[in-house]
Amino acid sequence: MDLREKVKERDLNATNVFIASFIAGLNELGLLNQANVLWATRRAGRSLVECAKIRGFLDEAPSEPMERARFLLEKLVTTLDLAVKWETRVDGDVLSIKIYKNSCKFCPKGVGGAELEGTLCPYPGMMHEYLKTIMEGTADVELISYERVPMLQDSDGCTISFKIKPS
Amino acid sequence: METMEQKIKAILSNIVRDVEGVEGALLVDNNGFVLASSGLASTSDPDLIGGILSSLANVALRVGQELDAGDISGLIIEGGKKQVYMRKIGDYKTLIVIARKGTPMGMLTYIGRKSAPLIDQIL
């Protein structure tokens, strides 16, 4: 599938294409890998907490820890318009977000065209730090890794999961 | 029965134990994730070190391609306090040895060359 088709299928705008291609370009030079992206996007996550505060998301959020985390994560995904089709799920103390295949708007591989074996996803680190910071004092948030990879990929798409432990 | 990670960790521990001046050794993959490590100071963040040094190894490969320098198998960093030796293992893994300044570089390259095929056999 060429980029033109992806733009239509994923409803991409120029910002999506720019950022996904930029990350892919840095990877092509050898400068970025998933571990670095995970680390660097934590900074973005912390900064996005300030945006959430200014926009009043915290005042709107439910007080129960898991529902609060879910609400704030959904607000983040909606505000940044990360994907066309996604859903959150709560299973016990685990909050997950699934981004369906051919739906992600910032995927360095799917949109940016990065050619690599592993992943280069900017979401796990950003979401984790955002939730960790915003839930401080309410719950501890742990990013779940699968053999070191911070997301689970299957034929349907990518799932990022967090353990939410009320503090 | 030893797992793959335990076997690799044993090789890394031997490097730290056997070579005077070596402070730590890691094996990272191309994603920057630390597959095994030994001897790193508790103040170090192995994930951050692994991610950055893996990138550095990948950048060196890219430089090698641009300069038509042939396959880049090893990389040396000399600092005021420490020195680092990196050696590619196959296409996807990198062995990293961190040593105090003054550790003979020949010894680091020797131990890297000797250990790389042993690790490669396990992977």
Interface residues (C-beta under 8 A of the other chain):
Chain A: E28 L29 G30 L31 L32 N33 Q34 A35 N36 L38 W39 L116 E117 G118 T119 R148 V149
Chain B: V28 D29 N30 N31 G32 F33 V34 L35 D47 L48 G50 G51 I52 S54 S55 A57 N58 V59 A60 L61 R62 Y92
